[in-house]
């Protein structure tokens, strides 16, 4: 049986507890509405908070991976742009060389062709030397990506391991300078088979027309199996390696033009040597074209990786949202509910606090 007491007001205590609960619920709803998150601390949902933290780390990682892939595309774009110019220059050099292969041009005309070709080649070398991307030399063959044959790795996913990278092949960073495009020891050429052209003898030996051109450009003495000798060692040409060269024979050596001067001096002297050189230009054009094709393939692959990163990131964001984000409609209803409970409980607490005063009527 309920009794009238002064020291203990159970009705007021009950009202206070419910008021505190309503206030706490209203504050929680207000916090979730103001932050937009259902989980604002580990106390809200310990397991959900742990899962959400891992997902947020993955989301951040996907942002970085997308940036990495985009930088890779920029690197490829930069290299392709220069190779486009080099390809145009090579086509012009081929046109000029085809002109020089026509026997109707005299010495002065041949010299004019030689001068333009030399300038075109010098510009190709200059472009290949200056083009870089964030400190990586792209087309002069000096980058560690090419020398070590490791290429450039693009980190396009969150985790470690080979499946999470795209390796840009080291061949993309090989030199596109004239030394590499026209004269290169890497192709395993010798004086007798510098370019596979000509008819084989019955014993399998082949004397190639380009042997004379090889000897002239490299400044070597070449003796073929049939006894033919080409000796240009006294010219001092060095096309295999880019060394100092005295183009005017005036004691003034110049860097970075040795192979170009040697090639031009050897090729643009008569129509026969110019005609032979067309084969080398075609090979250089094919080299640049193959590299541009490879760059295009890599660009398509990296762009696909960017699209995949976007899809993966979207899925993780969606999953994290379902765990961490607040349902605004639900929290709004909770806020109104707890606000009403708080107001009604406050009114009832005021009434409960007045109940002990009834005892005064008994005195």
ABEGO torsion letter per residue (X at the ends): XBBBBAABBAAAAAAAAAAAAAAAAAAAAAAAAAAGBABABAAABAAAAAAAAAAAAAAAAAAAAAAAAAAAAAAAAAAAAAAAAAAAAAAAAAAAAAAAABAABBAAAAAAAAAAAAAAAAAAAAAAAABBBGGBBAAAGABAAAAAGAEBBBBABABBEAAABBBBBAAAABBABAAAAABBAAAGBBAAAABBBEBBBAAGBBBBAAAAAAAAAAGBBBBBAAGBBBBAAAAGBBAABBBBBBAAGAGBBBBGAAAAAAAAAAABABAAAAAAAAAAAAAAAAAAAAAAAAAAAAAAAAAAAAAAAAAAAAAAAAAAAAAABBBAAAAAAAAAAAAAAAAAAAAAAAAAAAAAAAAAAAX
